């Protein structure tokens, strides 16, 4: 996102609030809109990271557990 695009997004948020004659846009909606702009700029959606990085060391550890000696009380 360019600097100009960010400015336009923020102006749009401001204009929507100014022109909200029904009072439907509250502080929560404004914060959500600004947060969306921040996520767009950062290049993420703020959600869970679904990267392809795995914790193989944990997988190997659980895979090699010897359950034959497991006692259940």
N, C-alpha and C positions, 0 to 999 in steps of 0.2 A: 504494500500500500504506500502510495506517495504521500508526502506531507499535505498536498492539496486535497487528496481524497479523504484524509483524516479530518482536515478542517471542514470539509463539506459534510461529512458524517456528523460531526459535532454540531455544526450549524443546523442540520436537519433535526437533530434531537431537540435543540433549543427552540427552533421554529414550531415544532409539533407541540411543545409544552406551552409556548406563548399563545398558539391558536387553539388550544384545548378549551373550548367554551363550555363543555359538559363536565369538566373537572375529572376526567377519567385517567389522566396521567399523573401518578403520584411519584414520590421520591423513589419508591421501589422500582417502578418502571424505568425511570431515568437512570438509576444505577445499573439496571440490567442492560439497557441500551449502551451505556458507556462501557460496561464490561465486555459486551459483544465487540465493540470497536477495539478494545485492548486485545482481545483474543485474535481478532483479524490481523492486527498489526504484528502480534507475536507469532502468528502463523499456526496457532492451535485453536481448538474449540473449547479448551478448558476442561475437557472430559478425561476419561481414563486413557492412559497411555497404552495403546495396543501395539507396541513395538515388537519386533521379532526377537528381542533379547530374552533368553531363558536362563533360569537358574539351574544349569546342568549339575552343579555340585550338589544341590539338594536332591535332584532326581536320582542321581547315582547313589546317594546316601540311603534313600528310602528303598530303592530297588534292591540293594544288597543286604537288607535286614533279614536275619534268620528268625522266622516266626515259629520254627519248630520248638523252640525253648520258651515260648510265650506262655505265661500262666495267667489264667483268667480267674479272678476271685468272685 
